[in-house]
Amino acid sequence: MYFSDVKSLIILMLLPVLVVGCEGADWADPGPKDVFEQFLLNLAMGENELAFAAIEADDRATITKALKTLKLPDEAMPKPHDMLVVTGVNNPFELKSIDVDPKLEAEPKPGTRVRLTLHFNGDRNTEAFMIWDGNAWFVDLPLDSKG
């Protein structure tokens, strides 16, 4: 009985995210908005391994660079996704809409970067970036090492 109540609550909480995601992808399925929404949801749900996989490869390498300097036994070595420390992420359940700039109507070239403007409840806005690798969209983190 308890499990079905929790399951129903999770489904109700996901409805706003699913509705936002149904507004239409710009290019590809999943599109940049869809991938970013899932990234936020994975972070909120503690699914760090899935969130880590959505990050652009160079950013993943930057995040995990410190692992190479650790001298720990294999069983104590953190997994790459354990190095993902996220701050300043808004609640994905308060996401109202996402604008993609530039608008994409055809297949982008590999390396194409788009800006997402995220509109949250309470008139809060922020931005994020996505990058197309030729096969899929990935979260492009604002890491200091990019200059």
N, C-alpha and C positions, 0 to 999 in steps of 0.2 A: 504494500500500500504506500509506504513512504517513498519508494523508488519512483513510482508513477507520478506522485505529486511533484517531486524534484524534476522529473523529466518534463512535465507539463509547464513548470515554471521556467525551465531553460528554453523551451519552445516559445513561450510568450515573450521572453526577453530577446530572443533572436528575431522576432517578427520585424522590428524596425530596421534591423540590419538587412534582412532579406528584402524588404520593400525598397530600401535605398538601392540595393544591388539590382533590382528589377527595372530600374529606370533606363537601362540600355548601356551596353558596353560601347566604347569608342572603336576599338579594333582588337580583334582576337577574342577568343573565349577560353579562358577568362581574360578580360581586359584589365587595364591598369587599375581601374577603380575596384574591380572585383578582387584582384590580388591584394590590394592594400587593405580592403575591408577584412579579408580573411586573415591577413597579418595582424591587424588590431585585435580581432576576435581571438586568434591563437594566443596572443600575449595576455589578454584578459582572462583566458581560461587556463593559463599556465602551461600551454602547449609550446614550450620554448623551442623544442626540436623542430616543429613544423614552422614556427615563426622564423627560426634561423635559416631554414631551407629557402625561404622567400626572399632572403637578402641577396643582393648582387654579389658575385663571386669575389671581387677585389675587396669589398667591404667585409665579407666573411674572413678573408685572409688577414685583414688588418685587425679584426676583433680577436682572432686566435693567435696572432703573432707571439704573444707572451707565453703561450703553451710550450713553444720550442725552448724556452729558457728554464722551464721548471725541471727540477731533478727529483721526481717522485716515482715511487713504484707504479707499475701499470694500473693496479687496482685503485690507486689513490688519484690517478691523473684525471682531471676534469675532462668531460666530453666537450667538443667544440661548442655545442649549443649552451653549455654552462657558462661560457664566457660572455654571453649576451646579457648585458645589463641595460635595462631600458628605463629612462626617466622622462617625465614630461608627456606621457601618452595620455590623451583624453580618453574618457570612457567610451568605448565603441558603441555602446547602447544609446548614447546621446547624439550620434551622428545623424544629421538630417539629410545632407546631400554632399556630393563631391563634384567639383568642376575640374575638367581636364584641359590644360593649355600646353601646347596647341591641340585643337580638335583633330582627331585622326580619322580619316575616311578610307585610307588605303594602308597596305602593309608598310610599316616604317622600316627604315634601314637599321641594321644592327647598330647599337650604340645610341639610338634615338632616346632622348631624355624628355620626359614630360613633367610638368608641375601639376600637382593636385592641390586644389584649394578645398580644405575640409571645413564644412559648415556644421557646427554643433549647436544643440539646444542652448538657449541663453545668449544667442548672437555672438558666440565665440567662434573664431576662425583661426585656422593654422594652415600650414602648407607642408607638403611632403613631395618627394620626387620618386619617379619610377623610371626604369631603363629597360629597353627592349634588347634582348641578346640575339635576336634572330629566330628564336623559338618560343620565348615566353617573357613575361614581364617580371621584373624583380624590384624590390625596394632598394632605393639608392640613398643610403644613410648620409647625413651631413657630418662626416668624420673630419676631424682637423687635418689629418694627413693628406687630404685631397688638395689642400692649398686654397 
